[in-house]
Amino acid sequence: MPAFPTPAASPADDTGDLEMAAAAVTAAQQELQTARRELTAAIHAARHAGRSVQHIAARTGLDPVTVRNILAVTPAKTPDSSSSDVPR
């Protein structure tokens, strides 16, 4: 039976490392969501400005099918955007 290496530190010692790594992943996920929203908004703006799907795909590095899928979804309103149909 092969011997597996044992960690040098006890499991309780790496709790801070785990928490820091988990926080870093959470922050990265939030940044990714923000970047995706910004890309989606830019794609919708480019299409609204008359750019072709092929042009947008070439400029973003996405394939045309992905661009069409993004355009097929109505952009979500940001929580801080005001709308006249929101009751006050």
Buried (B, 14 or more C-beta within 10 A) or exposed (E): EEEEEEEEEEEEEEEEEEEEEEEEEEEEEEEEEEEEEEEBEBBBEBBEEEBEBEBBBEEBEBEBEBBBEBBEEEEEEEEEEEEEEEEE
